[in-house]
């Protein structure tokens, strides 16, 4: 997360690249939800109304959405890994 954090916050990604990352993570979230995985990060993301299609939203908006999705996906992957053992 440190590399991702620094790249996001220090502006290494252009806005359209950040939106693409947001969109990709969003679809991964949807995939995990369809498989029955949910967690507090997904709930918070949904309750705050984040959406990668809001292309005119600020960089900070998309950064916050990406961070929530990142943490949610890591939680889902951890749960999926434990279920396979």
N, CA, C and O of each residue as an XYZ file, in Angstrom:
340
protein
N       0.831     -1.200      0.000
C       0.000      0.000      0.000
C       0.864      1.248      0.000
O       0.410      2.293     -0.465
N       2.080      1.183      0.497
C       2.929      2.380      0.564
C       3.214      2.918     -0.832
O       3.147      4.126     -1.057
N       3.532      2.032     -1.770
C       3.808      2.488     -3.131
C       2.552      3.090     -3.734
O       2.595      4.169     -4.325
N       1.434      2.392     -3.585
C       0.181      2.908     -4.107
C      -0.147      4.244     -3.480
O      -0.547      5.177     -4.177
N       0.016      4.346     -2.179
C      -0.300      5.583     -1.463
C       0.532      6.737     -1.996
O      -0.010      7.805     -2.283
N       1.838      6.545     -2.134
C       2.694      7.628     -2.595
C       2.389      7.995     -4.041
O       2.392      9.175     -4.391
N       2.127      7.004     -4.882
C       1.809      7.284     -6.273
C       0.496      8.050     -6.401
O       0.372      8.941     -7.241
N      -0.467      7.706     -5.580
C      -1.749      8.394     -5.640
C      -1.634      9.826     -5.131
O      -2.074     10.767     -5.792
N      -1.044      9.981     -3.965
C      -1.036     11.286     -3.319
C      -0.035     12.264     -3.915
O      -0.234     13.476     -3.831
N       1.042     11.758     -4.519
C       2.031     12.667     -5.062
C       1.782     12.962     -6.531
O       2.583     13.650     -7.164
N       0.700     12.460     -7.077
C       0.301     12.828     -8.424
C       1.051     12.132     -9.543
O       1.120     12.666    -10.650
N       1.621     10.949     -9.292
C       2.309     10.229    -10.360
C       1.336      9.754    -11.433
O       1.696      9.635    -12.604
N       0.114      9.488    -11.024
C      -0.899      9.069    -11.984
C      -1.646     10.298    -12.491
O      -2.014     11.181    -11.716
N      -1.861     10.339    -13.795
C      -2.697     11.403    -14.350
C      -4.130     11.114    -13.948
O      -4.470      9.990    -13.579
N      -4.967     12.137    -14.021
C      -6.339     11.961    -13.548
C      -7.050     10.848    -14.317
O      -7.744     10.036    -13.704
N      -6.897     10.787    -15.633
C      -7.594      9.736    -16.391
C      -7.071      8.352    -16.028
O      -7.818      7.376    -16.099
N      -5.800      8.249    -15.639
C      -5.255      6.968    -15.189
C      -5.840      6.596    -13.822
O      -6.172      5.438    -13.573
N      -5.959      7.582    -12.955
C      -6.541      7.368    -11.634
C      -7.991      6.901    -11.764
O      -8.427      6.006    -11.040
N      -8.730      7.509    -12.684
C     -10.125      7.118    -12.906
C     -10.185      5.680    -13.422
O     -11.079      4.926    -13.038
N      -9.255      5.297    -14.280
C      -9.215      3.925    -14.801
C      -8.927      2.927    -13.677
O      -9.535      1.858    -13.624
N      -8.001      3.275    -12.780
C      -7.724      2.421    -11.613
C      -8.981      2.301    -10.759
O      -9.340      1.207    -10.323
N      -9.653      3.437    -10.520
C     -10.888      3.458     -9.732
C     -11.927      2.537    -10.375
O     -12.575      1.744     -9.693
N     -12.073      2.652    -11.682
C     -13.058      1.838    -12.393
C     -12.724      0.348    -12.309
O     -13.615     -0.472    -12.088
N     -11.465     -0.005    -12.480
C     -11.044     -1.404    -12.412
C     -11.300     -1.993    -11.027
O     -11.828     -3.098    -10.901
N     -10.921     -1.247     -9.994
C     -11.161     -1.721     -8.622
C     -12.653     -1.834     -8.333
O     -13.083     -2.741     -7.619
N     -13.444     -0.915     -8.886
C     -14.899     -0.957     -8.709
C     -15.468     -2.270     -9.265
O     -16.300     -2.915     -8.627
N     -15.002     -2.659    -10.476
C     -15.530     -3.891    -11.070
C     -15.059     -5.122    -10.318
O     -15.780     -6.118    -10.256
N     -13.871     -5.076     -9.749
C     -13.420     -6.183     -8.898
C     -14.284     -6.277     -7.640
O     -14.624     -7.372     -7.192
N     -14.631     -5.132     -7.084
C     -15.528     -5.098     -5.916
C     -16.862     -5.752     -6.268
O     -17.381     -6.567     -5.505
N     -17.410     -5.394     -7.424
C     -18.684     -5.970     -7.851
C     -18.573     -7.484     -8.002
O     -19.489     -8.217     -7.626
N     -17.457     -7.952     -8.549
C     -17.234     -9.381     -8.706
C     -17.242    -10.084     -7.350
O     -17.912    -11.102     -7.180
N     -16.499     -9.540     -6.390
C     -16.464    -10.149     -5.062
C     -17.831    -10.092     -4.382
O     -18.220    -11.036     -3.694
N     -18.557     -9.001     -4.568
C     -19.905     -8.920     -3.980
C     -20.820     -9.983     -4.588
O     -21.621    -10.592     -3.880
N     -20.702    -10.203     -5.886
C     -21.512    -11.248     -6.536
C     -21.149    -12.639     -6.038
O     -21.964    -13.560     -6.092
N     -19.922    -12.785     -5.553
C     -19.485    -14.060     -4.984
C     -19.829    -14.165     -3.494
O     -19.510    -15.162     -2.848
N     -20.483    -13.124     -2.954
C     -20.934    -13.159     -1.570
C     -20.012    -12.494     -0.568
O     -20.244    -12.586      0.637
N     -18.980    -11.832     -1.039
C     -18.035    -11.175     -0.126
C     -18.419     -9.707      0.061
O     -18.559     -8.960     -0.908
N     -18.583     -9.317      1.296
C     -18.829     -7.910      1.610
C     -18.067     -7.573      2.880
O     -17.759     -8.457      3.680
N     -17.766     -6.306      3.064
C     -17.057     -5.882      4.267
C     -17.320     -4.404      4.516
O     -17.996     -3.743      3.729
N     -16.785     -3.895      5.607
C     -17.061     -2.513      6.010
C     -16.542     -1.487      5.006
O     -17.092     -0.390      4.910
N     -15.503     -1.824      4.266
C     -14.974     -0.878      3.273
C     -15.933     -0.730      2.098
O     -16.130      0.377      1.596
N     -16.532     -1.834      1.656
C     -17.523     -1.770      0.581
C     -18.755     -0.991      1.032
O     -19.302     -0.182      0.282
N     -19.179     -1.243      2.254
C     -20.348     -0.543      2.795
C     -20.076      0.960      2.858
O     -20.920      1.767      2.468
N     -18.903      1.327      3.347
C     -18.549      2.741      3.434
C     -18.451      3.369      2.039
O     -18.922      4.487      1.831
N     -17.848      2.664      1.093
C     -17.732      3.148     -0.288
C     -19.121      3.431     -0.854
O     -19.361      4.495     -1.425
N     -20.032      2.474     -0.694
C     -21.388      2.631     -1.217
C     -22.156      3.731     -0.496
O     -22.870      4.504     -1.134
N     -22.019      3.811      0.823
C     -22.778      4.802      1.585
C     -22.317      6.233      1.295
O     -23.099      7.176      1.417
N     -21.058      6.391      0.913
C     -20.551      7.728      0.578
C     -20.827      8.103     -0.877
O     -20.509      9.213     -1.304
N     -21.410      7.191     -1.629
C     -21.830      7.485     -2.998
C     -20.712      7.583     -4.018
O     -20.843      8.284     -5.021
N     -19.614      6.885     -3.769
C     -18.506      6.913     -4.728
C     -18.917      6.220     -6.018
O     -19.691      5.263     -6.017
N     -18.371      6.738     -7.129
C     -18.651      6.160     -8.433
C     -17.533      6.578     -9.383
O     -17.279      7.772     -9.538
N     -16.856      5.618    -10.026
C     -15.766      5.983    -10.924
C     -16.237      6.746    -12.162
O     -15.427      7.381    -12.837
N     -17.527      6.692    -12.466
C     -18.054      7.398    -13.633
C     -18.130      8.909    -13.426
O     -18.378      9.645    -14.380
N     -17.925      9.377    -12.216
C     -17.945     10.821    -11.946
C     -16.592     11.411    -12.364
O     -15.746     11.726    -11.527
N     -16.415     11.551    -13.673
C     -15.109     11.939    -14.203
C     -14.745     13.388    -13.896
O     -13.572     13.753    -13.974
N     -15.709     14.204    -13.556
C     -15.407     15.607    -13.239
C     -15.172     15.834    -11.748
O     -14.933     16.962    -11.315
N     -15.242     14.766    -10.973
C     -14.959     14.876     -9.536
C     -13.455     15.113     -9.349
O     -12.660     14.864    -10.256
N     -13.089     15.586     -8.189
C     -11.689     15.918     -7.915
C     -10.815     14.674     -7.818
O     -11.308     13.559     -7.646
N      -9.509     14.888     -7.932
C      -8.535     13.797     -7.736
C      -8.708     13.195     -6.354
O      -8.660     11.975     -6.192
N      -8.912     14.052     -5.351
C      -9.057     13.579     -3.970
C     -10.252     12.637     -3.832
O     -10.197     11.652     -3.095
N     -11.328     12.950     -4.547
C     -12.518     12.101     -4.547
C     -12.146     10.699     -5.037
O     -12.472      9.703     -4.391
N     -11.462     10.631     -6.177
C     -11.095      9.342     -6.750
C     -10.039      8.630     -5.901
O     -10.062      7.405     -5.785
N      -9.124      9.385     -5.314
C      -8.121      8.782     -4.427
C      -8.794      8.124     -3.233
O      -8.444      7.007     -2.852
N      -9.756      8.814     -2.647
C     -10.456      8.237     -1.488
C     -11.231      6.983     -1.886
O     -11.243      5.993     -1.155
N     -11.876      7.035     -3.047
C     -12.594      5.857     -3.534
C     -11.663      4.684     -3.782
O     -11.981      3.549     -3.429
N     -10.505      4.956     -4.392
C      -9.523      3.902     -4.661
C      -9.018      3.297     -3.358
O      -8.871      2.078     -3.260
N      -8.751      4.126     -2.363
C      -8.252      3.612     -1.079
C      -9.273      2.702     -0.413
O      -8.917      1.641      0.101
N     -10.540      3.108     -0.418
C     -11.578      2.262      0.181
C     -11.699      0.936     -0.572
O     -11.805     -0.127      0.041
N     -11.683      1.007     -1.906
C     -11.781     -0.215     -2.693
C     -10.567     -1.111     -2.479
O     -10.700     -2.331     -2.372
N      -9.394     -0.510     -2.418
C      -8.167     -1.271     -2.190
C      -8.251     -2.062     -0.878
O      -7.986     -3.263     -0.846
N      -8.622     -1.371      0.193
C      -8.709     -2.034      1.496
C      -9.809     -3.102      1.494
O      -9.639     -4.176      2.072
N     -10.932     -2.802      0.845
C     -12.006     -3.781      0.749
C     -11.599     -5.014     -0.026
O     -11.922     -6.135      0.368
N     -10.891     -4.815     -1.126
C     -10.440     -5.955     -1.927
C      -9.407     -6.784     -1.180
O      -9.418     -8.012     -1.262
N      -8.518     -6.125     -0.454
C      -7.534     -6.881      0.337
C      -8.233     -7.721      1.402
O      -7.834     -8.856      1.663
N      -9.269     -7.167      2.011
C     -10.050     -7.925      2.993
C     -10.745     -9.105      2.317
O     -10.751    -10.211      2.857
N     -11.329     -8.878      1.143
C     -12.012     -9.962      0.411
C     -11.022    -11.037      0.006
O     -11.328    -12.224      0.121
N      -9.849    -10.655     -0.461
C      -8.839    -11.645     -0.851
C      -8.372    -12.454      0.340
O      -8.132    -13.655      0.218
N      -8.242    -11.822      1.474
C      -7.844    -12.517      2.690
C      -8.895    -13.551      3.071
O      -8.562    -14.677      3.441
N     -10.148    -13.171      2.981
C     -11.246    -14.092      3.300
C     -11.275    -15.234      2.282
O     -11.460    -16.389      2.663
N     -11.096    -14.928      0.993
C     -11.125    -15.956     -0.047
C      -9.973    -16.930      0.142
O     -10.145    -18.134     -0.051
N      -8.809    -16.432      0.513
C      -7.647    -17.297      0.722
C      -7.888    -18.242      1.887
O      -7.556    -19.425      1.807
N      -8.466    -17.726      2.979
C      -8.737    -18.576      4.133
C      -9.758    -19.656      3.822
O      -9.681    -20.757      4.369
N     -10.731    -19.351      2.935
C     -11.753    -20.331      2.590
C     -11.180    -21.475      1.750
O     -11.709    -22.586      1.788
N     -10.107    -21.222      0.993
C      -9.528    -22.256      0.149
C      -8.612    -23.197      0.920
O      -8.304    -24.285      0.433
N      -8.181    -22.810      2.087
C      -7.255    -23.648      2.878
C      -7.953    -24.830      3.503
O      -7.319    -25.627      4.195
